[in-house]
Amino acid sequence: MTALGSSIRMTGLLGGAVVVTFFLVAAELASGLLGHSIALISDAIHNLTDVPTLVISWIGMRLALRPPTEEKTFGYHRAGILAAFVNSIVLGVVALFVIYESATRVFHPVQVHTSLMLWISVLALVINGGITLAVHRGRRDLNVRTVWLHNLGDALSNIAIFAGALAIRYTGALWVDPLLGIAIGAMVLWSGVGILQESGHVLLEGLPRGMQLEKVAASMLRVPGVQEVHDIHIWTLGTNLIALACHVRIPDMHMEQSQRILASLQDVLDRDFHITHTTVQFERAGLPAEAGPYMPEPARPSEGIKPEE
């Protein structure tokens, strides 16, 4: 399936997930109030945050499908990243609220109806597990990964609520319910912070995770004719779209020869690092540098970064 087809399919899945999640929130909230379960109410609030999460993610994916315009020359690839950033903040706020409410219940326990907890946790597990499996293949997209991670956490919390309901039924330990609420809140907070860090890194145009600037420069220096590489900038435009801009020094040569060097550089960057959007400025070798290097010294084959064998 092409990247465009996969994005369209994922957009449809997210739209369906919004409708199903609304149903789940209503069921959990009603059951939590009737059954006096803070764990169910916490999970309902948790799932309620899935709705703006899913809606924002859906809008982000829809925008990312739009072509570039005269004003948005890179298109809307960052829409999904921005959606992930906003979602992570929402997750963090809700998680703190859940932890606070659950901690209050620890000191003021309330009798809960375990039968409702059991049945609703099973229903929630089916829905959250289904959404998790549906978006599993698209989790390389940071925006989709927020949905995948969020619903995976939901599914795990549903299992915990089921086990907690059994524990309360057979032991009478009412403290289990608020303890589950605290655990769910902590899990949501942890996942939200991780997504916030990663999306913020992308928005600040940091080097893509797992990529090393030195290795990129070394690969470029192995291209025949390339004598020096400096002012390298690599950043993520959007999902599966990495951009690079740099200065490359080459000897005096005919334009046709420089075009062959450029094509070789683009092939190396695409094959080895999946960098598909490149801007390379050629400079004549031997001239003094007019801009600062990306590291203390420009990368040259004979010094600094040595080509790998």
Backbone as CSV, one residue per row, in Angstrom:
resi,resn,N_x,N_y,N_z,CA_x,CA_y,CA_z,C_x,C_y,C_z
1,MET,0.840,-1.191,0.000,0.000,0.000,0.000,0.879,1.247,0.000
2,THR,0.523,2.258,-0.812,1.306,3.480,-0.872,1.132,4.280,0.411
3,ALA,2.084,5.244,0.619,2.012,6.076,1.825,0.716,6.879,1.854
4,LEU,0.276,7.363,0.654,-0.969,8.133,0.588,-2.158,7.256,0.943
5,GLY,-2.195,6.032,0.361,-3.299,5.119,0.651,-3.346,4.743,2.118
6,SER,-2.171,4.534,2.720,-2.102,4.193,4.140,-2.614,5.346,5.003
7,SER,-2.272,6.587,4.629,-2.735,7.756,5.385,-4.244,7.912,5.303
8,ILE,-4.812,7.679,4.100,-6.261,7.784,3.932,-6.967,6.718,4.771
9,ARG,-6.426,5.492,4.744,-7.007,4.401,5.545,-6.944,4.728,7.023
10,MET,-5.809,5.263,7.481,-5.646,5.584,8.898,-6.578,6.718,9.309
11,THR,-6.819,7.666,8.410,-7.745,8.752,8.696,-9.148,8.218,8.938
12,GLY,-9.564,7.245,8.115,-10.871,6.624,8.291,-10.977,5.862,9.605
13,LEU,-9.909,5.166,9.971,-9.897,4.418,11.229,-10.028,5.352,12.431
14,LEU,-9.328,6.479,12.371,-9.392,7.430,13.478,-10.793,8.012,13.612
15,GLY,-11.466,8.261,12.479,-12.836,8.769,12.523,-13.774,7.781,13.192
16,GLY,-13.630,6.496,12.852,-14.456,5.470,13.486,-14.139,5.313,14.963
17,ALA,-12.865,5.471,15.315,-12.457,5.335,16.715,-13.088,6.414,17.585
18,VAL,-13.300,7.620,17.028,-13.923,8.709,17.788,-15.337,8.308,18.219
19,VAL,-16.114,7.749,17.284,-17.498,7.358,17.573,-17.549,6.266,18.644
20,VAL,-16.700,5.239,18.493,-16.685,4.126,19.446,-16.257,4.605,20.830
21,THR,-15.277,5.522,20.876,-14.778,6.015,22.164,-15.843,6.823,22.897
22,PHE,-16.650,7.597,22.172,-17.752,8.331,22.794,-18.705,7.365,23.511
23,PHE,-19.019,6.254,22.852,-19.897,5.246,23.447,-19.280,4.665,24.721
24,LEU,-17.976,4.381,24.670,-17.288,3.798,25.818,-17.256,4.766,26.999
25,VAL,-17.012,6.036,26.728,-16.959,7.039,27.797,-18.303,7.107,28.519
26,ALA,-19.390,7.130,27.741,-20.725,7.198,28.343,-20.991,5.977,29.217
27,ALA,-20.599,4.797,28.736,-20.830,3.567,29.495,-20.005,3.542,30.776
28,GLU,-18.723,3.923,30.692,-17.862,3.894,31.877,-18.275,4.943,32.904
29,LEU,-18.634,6.128,32.433,-19.002,7.200,33.357,-20.285,6.845,34.112
30,ALA,-21.276,6.338,33.373,-22.535,5.953,34.010,-22.310,4.819,35.020
31,SER,-21.512,3.843,34.619,-21.244,2.705,35.505,-20.419,3.129,36.719
32,GLY,-19.478,4.034,36.514,-18.655,4.508,37.624,-19.466,5.260,38.653
33,LEU,-20.419,6.086,38.186,-21.262,6.840,39.111,-22.233,5.922,39.840
34,LEU,-22.815,4.980,39.104,-23.754,4.042,39.721,-23.051,3.066,40.659
35,GLY,-21.828,2.657,40.262,-21.100,1.675,41.061,-20.134,2.262,42.055
36,HIS,-20.051,3.614,42.126,-19.166,4.315,43.070,-17.696,3.898,42.896
37,SER,-17.276,3.680,41.649,-15.899,3.253,41.386,-15.078,4.410,40.828
38,ILE,-14.094,4.867,41.589,-13.213,5.931,41.106,-12.322,5.433,39.983
39,ALA,-12.035,4.113,39.986,-11.222,3.554,38.910,-11.955,3.661,37.576
40,LEU,-13.267,3.336,37.575,-14.043,3.445,36.343,-14.220,4.902,35.920
41,ILE,-14.492,5.769,36.912,-14.633,7.192,36.591,-13.316,7.735,36.041
42,SER,-12.205,7.359,36.655,-10.886,7.793,36.179,-10.643,7.302,34.757
43,ASP,-11.014,6.042,34.518,-10.814,5.499,33.182,-11.744,6.160,32.182
44,ALA,-12.953,6.546,32.626,-13.878,7.263,31.738,-13.301,8.617,31.347
45,ILE,-12.755,9.326,32.357,-12.114,10.618,32.070,-10.905,10.411,31.163
46,HIS,-10.147,9.345,31.457,-9.009,9.008,30.619,-9.448,8.783,29.174
47,ASN,-10.515,7.997,29.005,-11.018,7.738,27.658,-11.652,8.970,27.039
48,LEU,-12.194,9.855,27.889,-12.748,11.102,27.363,-11.652,11.947,26.731
49,THR,-10.448,11.871,27.301,-9.335,12.599,26.695,-8.926,11.967,25.361
50,ASP,-9.322,10.711,25.151,-9.050,10.095,23.855,-9.807,10.806,22.736
51,VAL,-10.980,11.370,23.085,-11.806,11.998,22.058,-11.086,13.197,21.435
52,PRO,-10.656,14.215,22.250,-9.878,15.283,21.607,-8.576,14.778,21.003
53,THR,-7.981,13.755,21.641,-6.760,13.174,21.084,-7.022,12.620,19.693
54,LEU,-8.087,11.837,19.570,-8.424,11.238,18.277,-8.853,12.295,17.263
55,VAL,-9.644,13.279,17.732,-10.102,14.335,16.820,-8.935,15.155,16.307
56,ILE,-8.038,15.544,17.227,-6.867,16.327,16.821,-5.987,15.518,15.882
57,SER,-5.809,14.235,16.189,-5.006,13.372,15.322,-5.655,13.226,13.950
58,TRP,-6.977,13.077,13.945,-7.713,12.955,12.683,-7.561,14.227,11.839
59,ILE,-7.728,15.388,12.500,-7.558,16.656,11.785,-6.133,16.793,11.269
60,GLY,-5.157,16.386,12.120,-3.755,16.467,11.717,-3.464,15.630,10.485
61,MET,-4.017,14.413,10.439,-3.781,13.545,9.285,-4.476,14.084,8.046
62,ARG,-5.661,14.647,8.230,-6.369,15.254,7.090,-5.572,16.422,6.513
63,LEU,-5.039,17.251,7.401,-4.254,18.404,6.942,-2.968,17.952,6.254
64,ALA,-2.341,16.891,6.801,-1.078,16.408,6.239,-1.236,15.910,4.809
65,LEU,-2.461,15.553,4.423,-2.708,15.080,3.056,-2.798,16.227,2.054
66,ARG,-2.926,17.449,2.552,-3.045,18.591,1.645,-1.722,18.869,0.919
67,PRO,-1.794,19.283,-0.336,-0.564,19.593,-1.075,0.011,20.946,-0.646
68,PRO,1.280,21.222,-0.985,1.869,22.536,-0.673,1.116,23.664,-1.375
69,THR,1.176,24.829,-0.775,0.561,26.016,-1.371,1.622,27.110,-1.494
70,GLU,1.244,28.246,-2.076,2.181,29.357,-2.199,2.591,29.885,-0.829
71,GLU,1.724,29.754,0.133,2.027,30.236,1.484,2.659,29.153,2.343
72,LYS,2.147,27.918,2.248,2.695,26.773,2.983,3.507,25.939,1.992
73,THR,4.738,26.389,1.726,5.530,25.761,0.666,5.967,24.340,0.987
74,PHE,6.017,23.980,2.283,6.339,22.612,2.675,5.076,21.758,2.829
75,GLY,3.917,22.371,2.606,2.673,21.646,2.815,2.295,21.658,4.289
76,TYR,1.520,20.663,4.687,1.008,20.599,6.059,1.557,19.383,6.801
77,HIS,2.776,18.983,6.465,3.354,17.788,7.079,3.500,17.921,8.592
78,ARG,3.701,19.126,9.074,3.891,19.324,10.515,2.566,19.299,11.290
79,ALA,1.441,19.268,10.598,0.148,19.296,11.287,0.017,18.118,12.247
80,GLY,0.454,16.937,11.808,0.380,15.762,12.661,1.290,15.877,13.874
81,ILE,2.478,16.458,13.690,3.414,16.638,14.800,2.845,17.623,15.817
82,LEU,2.249,18.705,15.307,1.638,19.703,16.189,0.473,19.079,16.961
83,ALA,-0.295,18.207,16.298,-1.393,17.511,16.966,-0.876,16.651,18.102
84,ALA,0.223,15.947,17.862,0.823,15.107,18.903,1.289,15.956,20.083
85,PHE,1.840,17.133,19.812,2.321,18.032,20.858,1.168,18.489,21.749
86,VAL,0.059,18.916,21.109,-1.112,19.378,21.866,-1.702,18.229,22.679
87,ASN,-1.804,17.055,22.053,-2.369,15.895,22.742,-1.578,15.532,23.999
88,SER,-0.263,15.626,23.904,0.574,15.248,25.046,0.348,16.185,26.222
89,ILE,0.097,17.456,25.963,-0.185,18.411,27.040,-1.522,18.086,27.698
90,VAL,-2.528,17.768,26.863,-3.840,17.378,27.387,-3.714,16.137,28.273
91,LEU,-2.937,15.164,27.810,-2.726,13.938,28.582,-2.131,14.241,29.957
92,GLY,-1.129,15.112,29.987,-0.466,15.443,31.236,-1.405,16.089,32.242
93,VAL,-2.221,17.038,31.784,-3.159,17.737,32.678,-4.179,16.759,33.255
94,VAL,-4.753,15.926,32.380,-5.764,14.965,32.835,-5.153,13.946,33.800
95,ALA,-3.937,13.522,33.526,-3.276,12.542,34.393,-3.119,13.086,35.809
96,LEU,-2.718,14.343,35.935,-2.559,14.953,37.262,-3.898,15.022,38.001
97,PHE,-4.971,15.300,37.261,-6.304,15.357,37.868,-6.719,13.975,38.389
98,VAL,-6.480,12.952,37.579,-6.837,11.588,37.963,-6.065,11.157,39.213
99,ILE,-4.776,11.472,39.243,-3.950,11.104,40.406,-4.449,11.797,41.677
100,TYR,-4.809,13.066,41.556,-5.305,13.823,42.714,-6.609,13.229,43.247
101,GLU,-7.556,12.973,42.354,-8.844,12.416,42.766,-8.677,11.032,43.383
102,SER,-7.806,10.233,42.817,-7.583,8.883,43.343,-6.931,8.931,44.714
103,ALA,-5.975,9.838,44.892,-5.302,9.968,46.194,-6.294,10.365,47.284
104,THR,-7.269,11.188,46.913,-8.302,11.583,47.876,-9.116,10.375,48.325
105,ARG,-9.414,9.475,47.375,-10.199,8.278,47.700,-9.437,7.295,48.598
106,VAL,-8.121,7.356,48.574,-7.340,6.466,49.432,-7.686,6.715,50.899
107,PHE,-7.867,7.985,51.253,-8.155,8.358,52.640,-9.653,8.345,52.942
108,HIS,-10.471,8.338,51.901,-11.926,8.302,52.077,-12.511,7.239,51.149
109,PRO,-12.270,5.956,51.456,-12.729,4.866,50.584,-14.250,4.796,50.492
110,VAL,-14.743,4.345,49.345,-16.178,4.227,49.088,-16.461,2.812,48.606
111,GLN,-17.579,2.241,49.043,-17.978,0.911,48.609,-18.270,0.926,47.108
112,VAL,-17.716,-0.036,46.379,-17.901,-0.076,44.921,-18.657,-1.343,44.540
113,HIS,-19.344,-1.262,43.380,-20.069,-2.409,42.842,-19.161,-3.136,41.858
114,THR,-18.630,-4.242,42.287,-17.632,-4.946,41.476,-18.207,-5.552,40.208
115,SER,-19.489,-5.900,40.218,-20.081,-6.502,39.004,-20.026,-5.518,37.841
116,LEU,-20.401,-4.265,38.105,-20.326,-3.239,37.061,-18.888,-3.050,36.598
117,MET,-17.954,-3.019,37.545,-16.544,-2.856,37.186,-16.083,-3.970,36.251
118,LEU,-16.497,-5.197,36.560,-16.066,-6.348,35.758,-16.601,-6.258,34.323
119,TRP,-17.905,-6.035,34.199,-18.507,-6.028,32.862,-18.018,-4.844,32.015
120,ILE,-17.934,-3.675,32.618,-17.515,-2.496,31.859,-16.032,-2.581,31.488
121,SER,-15.217,-3.158,32.372,-13.790,-3.292,32.044,-13.597,-4.236,30.853
122,VAL,-14.431,-5.275,30.761,-14.353,-6.192,29.615,-14.768,-5.462,28.328
123,LEU,-15.870,-4.696,28.400,-16.316,-3.927,27.241,-15.235,-2.939,26.799
124,ALA,-14.662,-2.238,27.768,-13.622,-1.253,27.456,-12.392,-1.922,26.856
125,LEU,-12.055,-3.110,27.362,-10.894,-3.827,26.834,-11.109,-4.208,25.376
126,VAL,-12.308,-4.641,25.033,-12.614,-5.002,23.632,-12.474,-3.779,22.727
127,ILE,-13.011,-2.636,23.164,-12.974,-1.421,22.333,-11.555,-0.877,22.217
128,ASN,-10.874,-0.707,23.361,-9.520,-0.150,23.326,-8.530,-1.095,22.652
129,GLY,-8.694,-2.389,22.893,-7.836,-3.362,22.226,-8.055,-3.348,20.728
130,GLY,-9.313,-3.195,20.307,-9.611,-3.134,18.874,-8.995,-1.922,18.206
131,ILE,-9.095,-0.758,18.867,-8.495,0.464,18.300,-6.976,0.329,18.229
132,THR,-6.373,-0.238,19.282,-4.918,-0.428,19.312,-4.452,-1.291,18.149
133,LEU,-5.139,-2.403,17.926,-4.771,-3.297,16.821,-5.008,-2.637,15.466
134,ALA,-6.067,-1.823,15.360,-6.405,-1.192,14.083,-5.344,-0.189,13.632
135,VAL,-4.767,0.547,14.584,-3.786,1.590,14.220,-2.351,1.116,14.396
136,HIS,-2.174,-0.162,14.753,-0.835,-0.691,15.054,0.130,-0.492,13.887
137,ARG,-0.316,-0.744,12.670,0.574,-0.674,11.509,1.026,0.747,11.198
138,GLY,0.270,1.746,11.640,0.640,3.126,11.326,1.381,3.834,12.436
139,ARG,1.907,3.088,13.435,2.488,3.724,14.619,3.821,4.415,14.360
140,ARG,4.423,4.243,13.159,5.652,4.986,12.849,5.373,6.476,12.757
141,ASP,4.128,6.823,12.406,3.698,8.217,12.401,3.558,8.665,13.852
142,LEU,4.263,9.742,14.227,4.243,10.207,15.619,2.838,10.541,16.072
143,ASN,2.056,11.124,15.177,0.677,11.463,15.495,-0.143,10.206,15.779
144,VAL,-0.034,9.194,14.917,-0.754,7.934,15.114,-0.218,7.206,16.344
145,ARG,1.093,7.357,16.602,1.680,6.682,17.756,1.077,7.181,19.063
146,THR,0.687,8.466,19.124,0.033,8.961,20.339,-1.282,8.224,20.570
147,VAL,-2.009,7.984,19.479,-3.279,7.256,19.589,-3.013,5.802,19.973
148,TRP,-2.039,5.176,19.303,-1.699,3.770,19.581,-1.264,3.591,21.035
149,LEU,-0.355,4.456,21.479,0.162,4.343,22.839,-0.928,4.616,23.862
150,HIS,-1.738,5.616,23.572,-2.816,5.978,24.486,-3.794,4.817,24.650
151,ASN,-4.222,4.212,23.543,-5.200,3.124,23.618,-4.585,1.829,24.134
152,LEU,-3.294,1.640,23.901,-2.614,0.492,24.498,-2.620,0.631,26.016
153,GLY,-2.340,1.841,26.487,-2.403,2.103,27.921,-3.810,1.907,28.461
154,ASP,-4.812,2.329,27.686,-6.206,2.125,28.084,-6.516,0.636,28.253
155,ALA,-6.070,-0.164,27.263,-6.332,-1.605,27.311,-5.681,-2.243,28.542
156,LEU,-4.455,-1.838,28.840,-3.770,-2.365,30.027,-4.478,-1.942,31.311
157,SER,-4.968,-0.711,31.331,-5.691,-0.250,32.520,-7.007,-1.005,32.680
158,ASN,-7.639,-1.377,31.571,-8.874,-2.170,31.647,-8.612,-3.540,32.271
159,ILE,-7.481,-4.127,31.900,-7.101,-5.414,32.506,-6.877,-5.237,34.006
160,ALA,-6.225,-4.135,34.375,-5.965,-3.867,35.789,-7.269,-3.653,36.559
161,ILE,-8.226,-2.948,35.946,-9.514,-2.716,36.604,-10.258,-4.037,36.810
162,PHE,-10.185,-4.908,35.806,-10.832,-6.225,35.922,-10.236,-7.017,37.096
163,ALA,-8.893,-7.019,37.133,-8.226,-7.742,38.224,-8.526,-7.087,39.570
164,GLY,-8.580,-5.755,39.586,-8.881,-5.049,40.824,-10.291,-5.332,41.311
165,ALA,-11.248,-5.420,40.378,-12.627,-5.722,40.762,-12.725,-7.102,41.405
166,LEU,-11.981,-8.061,40.854,-11.968,-9.406,41.446,-11.360,-9.373,42.852
167,ALA,-10.285,-8.587,43.009,-9.633,-8.488,44.314,-10.566,-7.872,45.346
168,ILE,-11.295,-6.830,44.957,-12.229,-6.176,45.887,-13.375,-7.126,46.249
169,ARG,-13.866,-7.867,45.252,-14.985,-8.780,45.491,-14.624,-9.865,46.502
170,TYR,-13.441,-10.417,46.387,-13.087,-11.569,47.211,-12.307,-11.225,48.477
171,THR,-11.782,-10.005,48.571,-11.024,-9.631,49.767,-11.628,-8.438,50.509
172,GLY,-12.457,-7.641,49.797,-13.045,-6.463,50.417,-12.082,-5.305,50.569
173,ALA,-10.953,-5.353,49.881,-9.938,-4.295,49.979,-10.344,-3.103,49.112
174,LEU,-11.037,-2.135,49.692,-11.539,-0.979,48.934,-10.414,-0.069,48.445
175,TRP,-9.256,-0.158,49.092,-8.142,0.705,48.687,-7.611,0.344,47.293
176,VAL,-7.979,-0.841,46.804,-7.515,-1.262,45.478,-8.043,-0.328,44.398
177,ASP,-9.286,0.136,44.540,-9.903,0.995,43.523,-9.138,2.310,43.334
178,PRO,-8.908,3.107,44.389,-8.132,4.345,44.189,-6.677,4.085,43.793
179,LEU,-6.127,2.953,44.254,-4.753,2.624,43.867,-4.658,2.414,42.356
180,LEU,-5.681,1.760,41.783,-5.723,1.589,40.324,-5.829,2.944,39.625
181,GLY,-6.620,3.845,40.220,-6.744,5.184,39.637,-5.412,5.908,39.587
182,ILE,-4.633,5.799,40.673,-3.310,6.438,40.708,-2.385,5.808,39.672
183,ALA,-2.435,4.473,39.575,-1.574,3.778,38.612,-1.914,4.178,37.184
184,ILE,-3.208,4.281,36.869,-3.634,4.686,35.524,-3.165,6.109,35.235
185,GLY,-3.346,7.003,36.221,-2.914,8.387,36.029,-1.420,8.498,35.794
186,ALA,-0.637,7.725,36.574,0.820,7.748,36.413,1.233,7.243,35.044
187,MET,0.542,6.212,34.552,0.859,5.662,33.239,0.557,6.677,32.131
188,VAL,-0.573,7.363,32.268,-0.938,8.382,31.279,0.076,9.525,31.297
189,LEU,0.494,9.936,32.497,1.460,11.027,32.622,2.788,10.641,31.972
190,TRP,3.237,9.416,32.210,4.498,8.941,31.633,4.455,8.939,30.110
191,SER,3.365,8.431,29.548,3.260,8.382,28.083,3.160,9.782,27.500
192,GLY,2.441,10.679,28.197,2.294,12.046,27.705,3.610,12.799,27.666
193,VAL,4.434,12.609,28.700,5.743,13.280,28.745,6.635,12.794,27.609
194,GLY,6.597,11.487,27.324,7.407,10.949,26.236,7.031,11.533,24.884
195,ILE,5.732,11.610,24.611,5.264,12.181,23.345,5.574,13.666,23.280
196,LEU,5.458,14.365,24.419,5.760,15.802,24.457,7.219,16.047,24.098
197,GLN,8.121,15.240,24.651,9.546,15.401,24.366,9.847,15.145,22.892
198,GLU,9.269,14.083,22.339,9.574,13.732,20.958,8.980,14.727,19.966
199,SER,7.723,15.119,20.183,7.101,16.085,19.271,7.774,17.448,19.394
200,GLY,8.158,17.832,20.627,8.876,19.094,20.801,10.219,19.080,20.096
201,HIS,10.895,17.935,20.131,12.173,17.791,19.436,12.009,18.014,17.936
202,VAL,10.936,17.480,17.373,10.681,17.646,15.937,10.334,19.098,15.622
203,LEU,9.485,19.713,16.438,9.071,21.097,16.194,10.245,22.066,16.322
204,LEU,11.230,21.708,17.160,12.433,22.534,17.285,13.484,22.173,16.243
205,GLU,13.079,21.311,15.292,13.929,20.914,14.160,15.232,20.271,14.618
206,GLY,15.118,19.401,15.617,16.277,18.653,16.073,16.638,17.549,15.098
207,LEU,17.826,17.006,15.243,18.283,15.902,14.413,17.365,14.703,14.632
208,PRO,16.879,14.058,13.554,15.999,12.895,13.717,16.606,11.848,14.633
209,ARG,15.782,11.234,15.472,16.230,10.241,16.432,16.921,9.080,15.711
210,GLY,18.032,8.642,16.270,18.754,7.519,15.696,19.716,7.889,14.589
211,MET,19.721,9.143,14.179,20.622,9.582,13.114,21.823,10.314,13.706
212,GLN,23.024,10.051,13.159,24.241,10.694,13.618,24.804,11.572,12.510
213,LEU,25.029,12.840,12.853,25.506,13.803,11.863,26.838,13.366,11.268
214,GLU,27.707,12.790,12.102,29.025,12.374,11.628,28.922,11.298,10.545
215,LYS,27.996,10.359,10.722,27.849,9.293,9.735,27.280,9.814,8.421
216,VAL,26.388,10.772,8.505,25.835,11.369,7.285,26.947,12.067,6.505
217,ALA,27.752,12.854,7.215,28.856,13.553,6.558,29.861,12.574,5.961
218,ALA,30.160,11.495,6.690,31.117,10.503,6.200,30.625,9.846,4.914
219,SER,29.330,9.553,4.839,28.770,8.952,3.638,28.837,9.904,2.455
220,MET,28.616,11.169,2.709,28.688,12.171,1.631,30.122,12.331,1.134
221,LEU,31.080,12.246,2.059,32.481,12.398,1.685,33.001,11.230,0.853
222,ARG,32.309,10.101,0.896,32.728,8.966,0.086,32.335,9.109,-1.378
223,VAL,31.484,10.084,-1.678,31.099,10.328,-3.073,32.282,10.950,-3.810
224,PRO,32.725,10.380,-4.939,33.870,10.927,-5.694,33.644,12.390,-6.078
225,GLY,34.651,13.215,-5.813,34.571,14.639,-6.139,34.248,15.521,-4.962
226,VAL,33.707,14.953,-3.903,33.360,15.741,-2.717,34.592,15.870,-1.839
227,GLN,35.033,17.108,-1.595,36.243,17.351,-0.811,35.967,17.854,0.597
228,GLU,34.806,18.442,0.796,34.486,18.969,2.118,32.981,19.137,2.239
229,VAL,32.496,18.928,3.465,31.072,19.129,3.758,30.967,19.984,5.016
230,HIS,30.169,21.035,4.962,29.962,21.837,6.170,28.572,22.467,6.154
231,ASP,28.238,23.120,7.267,26.902,23.705,7.461,25.797,22.690,7.175
232,ILE,25.916,21.508,7.767,24.895,20.474,7.579,23.739,20.707,8.565
233,HIS,22.543,20.713,8.026,21.333,20.815,8.843,20.384,19.702,8.412
234,ILE,19.939,18.902,9.374,19.016,17.807,9.086,17.845,17.920,10.054
235,TRP,16.643,17.848,9.526,15.467,17.970,10.376,14.312,17.173,9.768
236,THR,13.272,16.982,10.591,12.097,16.232,10.172,10.991,17.196,9.766
237,LEU,10.530,17.047,8.521,9.419,17.870,8.052,8.088,17.278,8.502
238,GLY,7.997,15.970,8.456,6.781,15.261,8.825,7.076,13.777,8.846
239,THR,6.044,12.980,8.995,6.231,11.537,9.047,6.898,11.036,7.775
240,ASN,7.989,10.297,7.942,8.733,9.715,6.817,9.232,10.755,5.820
241,LEU,9.422,11.986,6.266,9.933,13.034,5.378,11.031,13.806,6.112
242,ILE,12.278,13.498,5.760,13.437,14.122,6.392,14.126,15.023,5.376
243,ALA,14.536,16.197,5.815,15.171,17.175,4.941,16.613,17.423,5.359
244,LEU,17.440,17.795,4.387,18.853,18.117,4.642,19.247,19.325,3.804
245,ALA,20.030,20.202,4.395,20.634,21.329,3.679,22.096,21.406,4.095
246,CYS,22.995,21.644,3.129,24.412,21.691,3.462,25.203,22.385,2.357
247,HIS,26.471,22.661,2.653,27.420,23.192,1.674,28.431,22.091,1.353
248,VAL,28.714,21.905,0.092,29.664,20.884,-0.350,30.710,21.527,-1.245
249,ARG,31.980,21.279,-0.970,33.061,21.828,-1.791,33.551,20.786,-2.786
250,ILE,33.621,21.215,-4.038,34.078,20.343,-5.124,35.072,21.114,-5.984
251,PRO,35.937,20.411,-6.758,36.884,21.104,-7.636,36.147,21.813,-8.783
252,ASP,36.871,22.691,-9.483,36.306,23.313,-10.687,35.973,22.224,-11.699
253,MET,34.771,22.273,-12.237,34.367,21.264,-13.213,33.194,21.781,-14.021
254,HIS,32.864,21.047,-15.070,31.731,21.406,-15.907,30.430,21.181,-15.143
255,MET,29.383,21.921,-15.485,28.091,21.810,-14.824,27.554,20.385,-14.871
256,GLU,27.760,19.709,-16.007,27.251,18.347,-16.145,27.897,17.410,-15.130
257,GLN,29.192,17.612,-14.859,29.881,16.780,-13.866,29.359,17.044,-12.455
258,SER,29.096,18.310,-12.154,28.582,18.637,-10.818,27.180,18.063,-10.626
259,GLN,26.419,17.974,-11.716,25.099,17.384,-11.627,25.181,15.897,-11.283
260,ARG,26.205,15.225,-11.816,26.380,13.804,-11.498,26.746,13.625,-10.017
261,ILE,27.574,14.543,-9.490,27.915,14.488,-8.064,26.665,14.706,-7.216
262,LEU,25.845,15.660,-7.618,24.611,15.946,-6.883,23.688,14.727,-6.878
263,ALA,23.557,14.083,-8.045,22.707,12.888,-8.127,23.243,11.771,-7.235
264,SER,24.561,11.622,-7.178,25.169,10.593,-6.326,24.926,10.888,-4.848
265,LEU,25.051,12.162,-4.478,24.783,12.552,-3.091,23.331,12.255,-2.709
266,GLN,22.410,12.577,-3.596,20.996,12.338,-3.309,20.704,10.843,-3.183
267,ASP,21.333,10.039,-4.032,21.140,8.584,-3.956,21.649,8.023,-2.621
268,VAL,22.842,8.487,-2.196,23.431,8.014,-0.942,22.556,8.406,0.248
269,LEU,22.107,9.640,0.268,21.295,10.125,1.376,19.949,9.408,1.458
270,ASP,19.368,9.142,0.304,18.087,8.440,0.280,18.252,6.979,0.695
271,ARG,19.271,6.317,0.144,19.467,4.891,0.403,19.897,4.602,1.843
272,ASP,20.824,5.389,2.354,21.412,5.089,3.662,20.679,5.734,4.839
273,PHE,20.010,6.866,4.591,19.421,7.602,5.712,17.957,7.995,5.485
274,HIS,17.393,7.617,4.335,15.993,7.943,4.008,15.749,9.454,4.002
275,ILE,16.778,10.197,3.616,16.635,11.650,3.475,16.244,11.929,2.026
276,THR,15.030,12.422,1.822,14.487,12.574,0.470,14.368,14.016,0.004
277,HIS,14.486,14.965,0.929,14.395,16.374,0.540,15.748,17.027,0.813
278,THR,16.533,17.259,-0.237,17.897,17.771,-0.059,18.096,19.109,-0.763
279,THR,18.840,19.968,-0.105,19.276,21.233,-0.698,20.785,21.313,-0.515
280,VAL,21.525,21.180,-1.612,22.989,21.152,-1.560,23.536,22.367,-2.284
281,GLN,24.333,23.159,-1.596,24.989,24.317,-2.214,26.445,23.962,-2.505
282,PHE,26.818,23.963,-3.779,28.197,23.659,-4.156,29.069,24.900,-4.021
283,GLU,30.310,24.676,-3.575,31.304,25.745,-3.482,32.602,25.241,-4.097
284,ARG,33.386,26.159,-4.638,34.656,25.771,-5.254,35.681,25.477,-4.172
285,ALA,36.316,24.326,-4.242,37.300,23.909,-3.242,38.460,24.887,-3.197
286,GLY,38.987,25.130,-2.006,40.146,26.002,-1.833,39.789,27.388,-1.350
287,LEU,38.508,27.786,-1.446,38.100,29.107,-0.985,37.887,29.094,0.532
288,PRO,38.124,30.198,1.220,37.891,30.243,2.664,36.400,30.110,2.973
289,ALA,36.101,29.493,4.099,34.702,29.301,4.488,34.051,30.645,4.807
290,GLU,32.811,30.830,4.345,32.076,32.060,4.614,31.048,31.862,5.724
291,ALA,30.813,30.624,6.100,29.847,30.343,7.164,30.453,29.338,8.130
292,GLY,29.984,29.378,9.359,30.523,28.485,10.363,30.185,27.028,10.065
293,PRO,31.092,26.140,10.378,30.838,24.709,10.159,29.827,24.179,11.161
294,TYR,29.301,22.998,10.889,28.316,22.420,11.789,28.977,21.886,13.048
295,MET,30.317,21.654,12.974,31.087,21.198,14.127,32.321,22.103,14.218
296,PRO,33.224,21.867,15.185,34.395,22.752,15.296,35.155,22.942,13.996
297,GLU,35.237,21.918,13.151,35.913,22.033,11.867,35.065,21.390,10.788
298,PRO,35.172,21.877,9.536,34.434,21.227,8.447,34.883,19.778,8.277
299,ALA,33.992,18.965,7.764,34.306,17.551,7.551,35.047,17.381,6.234
300,ARG,36.232,16.784,6.297,37.054,16.498,5.107,37.486,15.039,5.157
301,PRO,37.756,14.456,4.006,38.193,13.059,3.996,39.487,12.829,4.768
302,SER,40.403,13.799,4.750,41.718,13.592,5.335,41.782,13.957,6.816
303,GLU,40.770,14.651,7.326,40.794,15.047,8.731,39.370,15.168,9.237
304,GLY,39.206,15.166,10.528,37.862,15.245,11.098,37.168,13.908,10.992
305,ILE,36.277,13.775,10.020,35.515,12.534,9.837,36.149,11.740,8.723
306,LYS,36.554,10.533,9.010,37.185,9.684,7.992,36.159,8.730,7.414
307,PRO,36.152,8.567,6.108,35.221,7.631,5.491,35.411,6.233,6.050
308,GLU,34.281,5.502,6.202,34.354,4.150,6.699,34.849,3.211,5.604
309,GLU,35.502,2.136,6.065,35.991,1.152,5.101,34.825,0.378,4.479
